[in-house]
Amino acid sequence: MRQWVVQAERDAGTRADGLTTDEREELARLRRENRHLWGSTTLHLSAELR
């Protein structure tokens, strides 16, 4: 319960000691995109080296 209150305070802008929910979601999206891009690059480079 306490963590929920802390997160709500971050989202409201009254705390600055962590990421807001939107920032966490964006970070997760960017990490997924990065993994996808690196995977595609690795496959592409692997195919070129053959």
Residue pairs with C-beta under 8 A, 6 or more apart in sequence:
6 15
6 18
7 18
7 21
9 15
10 16
10 17
10 18
10 19
10 20
10 21
11 20
11 21
11 22
19 27
